[in-house]
Amino acid sequence: MTDSDRPVSPAYRTIVIDPPWPQKAGGPLTGREGFGDTRGSLPMPYATMSLEDVAALTIPTSAAHLYLWATSRFLPDAYPLVARWGFTYSTTLVWAKAPIGHGLGGAYGIATEFVVFARRGPLPALSRVGRNWFTWKRPYDERGKPQHSAKPEEFYAMVEQVSPGPYLDMFARRPRLGWDVWGNEAPNPVELPA
């Protein structure tokens, strides 16, 4: 596909970003020899980006609602990122996942992911959700194994309930009806303005 064949992005009002944070995927020694120990950790099954490269992403200026996924390790980095992109922090959403094995982490096993919700301008929410933590099930592949870094369908349904479209999913791995996708694994990605 050439650049001229790609769809042109509309004026997105809501953006979900799940950046490929510069972290390891875990492994047999992770968390067993002290906090933050990554000896024996495996690389991620996709290319990662430095914090500087994540910060340099082009975020469409039309966006008023931003949902930025972050792991525990990179949650402190997420707050200055949303400010750098011109958004004001609003709420941190928590996805409390059922632990699998020892999991990642050191003194505490990590079974959560976070979504920083931020706003730019006065665009109101379409509705209100009465909590900020969720126990969505992990997405599984056809073999019954958890999909690495996949986000639950319930999350996207909630975004559509709260935030108006048009919608953009940055670093998407699959299409979603009513959403444009962007990223090196996204099928038929849109071309973002520079």
Secondary structure, 3 states (H helix, E strand, C coil): CCHHHCCECCCCCEEEECCCCCCCCECCCCCCCCCCCCCCCECCCCCCCCHHHHHCCCCCCCCCEEEEEECCCCHHHHHHHHHHCCCEEEEEEEEECCCCCCCEECCCEECEEEEEEEECCCCCCCCCCCCCEECCCCCECCCCCECCCCCCHHHHHHHHHHCCCCEEEECCCCCCCCEEEECCCCCCCCECCC
